[in-house]
Amino acid sequence: MKQRIITGAILACTAVALLAIGGVVLAAAIVAIICFAVYEEYGALSKAGHHPLAWPTWAGMALSVPLLAIGGAKLLIPLAVSVALVTAAIVLFRREPKLEDIFYSLLPFVSIVLPGLGMLALTGIEPKSIQLTYLFLMITIPCVGDIFALYVGSTVRGPKLCPAVSPNKTISGAIGGLVGSLLASLLVGCVAYLTAVGSRELLPAWGHYVLLGLIGGVAGQVGDLFASLIKRHCGVKDFSNLFPGHGGMLDRLDSVIFMAAIIFCYRVLIVL
């Protein structure tokens, strides 16, 4: 537990420092994070005996960054379709084509790359105070929810939430996690209101903080369970041992990735 707390504190300080620096440094860090997570997921799938085709996803990820800068998020749709078609076509012409190989080949692109690019798109928001608000919402809602879920679930215990996927998660922990996510969202909103003096009109409405906290809390827990299902299927405890006491990049990113998708959709559908 001590090692977990120390590693968690270091990760939190690193995240805050990257958010404060912003710009190209933050964007490069996000790209590196996405790459690590994709590598870990493909590695887990390969250990499970699958034969995923990885290079179309890597190529799509390499192309997505300049496309995102040139034409915005709308260009990601034809890119995603292209990656899917190329992957399916190549797997179909293997000596022993298997339907599941198409699915497992595309899983990292759909579950990591596309939401990760939404995270990357958030770094282009101006002014900086509004950008930081969305990025802190993206990180704190699932992370604080995870902390609350851990401590409430281990203290209150009770009926299991999803024992077939994650035997240790409880319904009480899930409720505690939602409360933590809601409080985190409102806290970010309060700090943003106090600090973004010249751009308060661009901040989300207070009711939106409530919705983002609740929806994001659910999304974060679903992301955590989704990652647990992949690990259970692949027969691994963690995706890697990159962070002592915390597992790999994807072990830390699972809920944040899903939250990034929520924040990106909120920006595109509600704000813009």
N, C-alpha and C positions, 0 to 999 in steps of 0.2 A: 504493500500500500504506500509506503514511504517513497519508493522509487516511482510509483505511478503519479504521486502528487508532485514530486520534483520535476518529472518530465512534463507533466501537464502545465506547471507554472512556466517552464521554459518555452513551451509551445505557445502559451498565451502571450508572453512577452514578445516573442518573435512575431506573432500575428499583429499585435498592436504596433510594433516598430514598422512592419511592412505597410500597414495601413497609413501610418503617419508619413512615411516617405512617399508612397503612392507612385504615380507616373509609370515610367518604363520598368522600374525595379519591381513594383507590385505586379504589373502585367507579366513580366518574365517569371516571377515566382509562381503565379497562378498556372502558367503554361507548364512549368516544371512539376508542379503538384499534380496536374492532370496526367502528365506523362508517367509519373511514378505510379499513380493509381491504375492507369490502364495496364502498365507492365505487370503489376501485382495481380490484377484480375485474370489476365491471359495466363499468367503463371499458375494460378490456382486451377483454372480450367484444364490446363495441360496436365497437371498432376492428377486430375480426376480421370484421365484417360481419353479426353476429348482431343480433337485435332482442329482447333480454330484457325481460320485464315486471318492473320493479323495485319498484313501490310496495307490492305485498303483502308483500314481504320487509321493507321499511322499516316498514310498519305492524305486522308481526309482531314486529319487533325493539322497536318502541316499546311494544307491549303486554306483551312478555315480561318487562321489568324489574319493573313492578308485580305481575304475576302470580307471578313468582319470589319476590317479597317476601311476597305474601299467602298463597300456597298451596304454595310449594316447587316442586321440579323436576317433580312429577307433572303439573302444569298445562301443561308445555311440550309434552306429547304431543298433546293436542287442539289446541293452538295450531299445532304443526307440520302436523298434518293439515289444519287450516283454511287455512293459507297455501298448501299444495299444491293443495287443491281449488279455491280462488279463482283461483290462478294458472292452473291447467289450464283452468278454465271460461272465463276471459277470453280466453286464447290460442285456444281452440277456436272462439270466435265472431269472430275476426279475419277480415278479407276473404280473407287467404291464410294459414290456420293451418298451422303447421309443428311437427312433433313435437319437433324439436331446440330450438325456442324455449321449450317447456315445460321441458326439461332445463336449458338455460342460464339460464332465469329462476330456477330453484330452486337452482342450483349454489351461489351465495354463501350462501343460507340454510342449506343442509345442511353446507357445508364450512367456513363461518366463524361464522355466527350461533349455531347450536346448540352447537358446541364452546366458543365464546366465552362463552355463558351458563353453561356448566359452570365456566369460569374465574371468572366473576362469583360463582357460588354458593360457591366456595371462600373468598371473602372474608368469608363469614358464619360460618366455623368458630370456635368458642371452645374453649379459651382462645387468646390471641394467639400463644403459642409454637407451638402445634400448627398453627394457620393458616399461620404463616410457614414451617413445615417443609414443608407441602404446596406452598405457592407457590414456594418455592425449588427443590423437586424438579421442579416444572413447568417452571421456567425453566432451571435449570442442567443437567439431564439432556440435553435436546436441544442447548443452546448449547455446552456443553463437548464433547459428541459431535461437533458440527459443526467445532469448532476442531481436535480430534484427527483427524477425517477429512480435513480440509484439509491439515494438515502431514504426516500419514502418507502420504496419497495422493500428494502432490506429491514426497515424498522416495523412497518405495518404488516408486511407479507400478505397473506390471503390468497384468493384464487389466482391461478396462472392466467396470463394474458393470451399467450400463443405457445403452448408447451411443445407442439410439434416442430416449431422452428427454434424457439429460444426458451428453454425450460426455466430459466431464472427470472424472467420478466413476469411481473404481476399486474393485475388490474389496478391495484392501489398505486403502484409505481407509475403506471401510465397516466393516471389522474394527477398524481403529483407532478409528473413531467409537463402536463398541459398547464398546470398552474404556474410552474416555473417559466415556461415559454411565454405565457401571457404577461407575467411580471417583468420578464426581460424586455419584451417588446415595449411595454409602457415606460420602463426605465430609460431605454434608448430614446423614446419619444420625448421624455422630459429633458434629458441632457441635450438633445438636438434643439429643442425649443429655446433652451437657455443660451446655447452657443451659436446657433445660426441666426443671429440677430437681423442680418440684412437680407435673409432669404427664407423667412418663416413661411411665406405664402407658398413656397414650393414643397414644404414638408407634407407628409401624409396627414389626413384628417385624424382626429383622435379615435374615431370609430374604426378607422382603417388599421390603427395599431392593434386594436383588440382582435380584429379579423385576422391580421397577419400573425399575431401571436398564437391564436387558436388553430388556424389552418396550418401555419408553419410548424406548430407543435405536433400536430398529427402527421404531417409530411415527414418531419424528422424521425419520428418513431417508426413510420413505415419504411423509411430509408434504412434505419438500423436493422429492422427485421428482414428486409430484403437482402442486405449484406450477410446477415446470419444464415439465411436460407442458402445463399451461394456457398458460404463456407461449409455448411453442413453437407451440401451436395458434393463438394469437392473433398471433404474429409480433412479439412485444415482448421486449426484453432484460430489462427490469425493469418492475414494475408502476407505478412512478413514480420520481421523483428526490427524494423527500422527505428521505432521509438520504444525504448525499454519500458515495459509495464503497460504499453498502449497498443502494441502490435504494429501494423504497417500504416502507410499513408491512407489506404482506403478504409482501414478500421477507424481512423479519425475523421475521415471525410464523408462517410456514408450518409449521415444525416444532414450535413452541411450542403452536400450536392443536391439533395432533394429540396432543401430550403432555397438554394440558389435558383432553381427552376421556378419556385413560387414567386420570389422577388422579381425575377426577370419578367414573368408573365404579368405580374402586377404593374410593372413599369410600362410594358407595351400595351396592355389592354385597358388599364384604368387611368394611368397618368398621362400617357402620350396620346 
